[in-house]
């Protein structure tokens, strides 16, 4: 008896191809604009789920929209703030010629970061549905960001491998980028809050109070104060 296999939908084929190209670090097959499209697509998807905590009223739906808008901003604005310093560091190290490929590697890592977050979005929503506290919801998202960051770093190192093989100084530059991006990204995420939002607080795009130090606030949160 002959059996026929249903054709794979074009979208699924493209997604599978994207995953394969990211994991194999296919430079020419993944141009910068493709990676940016991934960030602007997968980032808002997770942002909407991230902002869906405590959907007890219609105005809370606005927070889903706000978080969806701010997720790609968090990823790309942080990179934009770090790139000038990274360009100078690469230039001083004598690696300016390879800077475009370094930027492509960074974009690939950001695409992997947002794709991983998008895949974790249903789990985040499931945790919300269990009636967790606002503090636990924030810690849940922190865990999701940690998992996505680990995957992004794996992709970043894989894309950077040819550069490191060409010149060992690229390894030093890569560590410089990781430290720089993490330092700026944590503060940027704090400035762009709320992403989750307290159920009793007014829904707003930015916090009405002035800017504060993210690192001091995270330490306070972990202490439970």
Buried (B, 14 or more C-beta within 10 A) or exposed (E): EEEEEEEEEEEEEEEEEBEEBBEEBEBEEBEEEBBBEBBBBBBBBBBBBBBBBBBEEEEBBBBBBBBBBBBBBBBBBBBEBBBEEBBEBBEEBEBEEBBEBBBBBBBBBBBBBBBBBBBBBEBBBEBBEEEBEBEBBBBBBBBBBEBBBEBBBBBBBBBBBBBBEEBEBBBBBBEBBBEBBEBBBBBBBBBBBBBBBBBEEEBEEEBEEEEEEBEEEBEEEEEEE
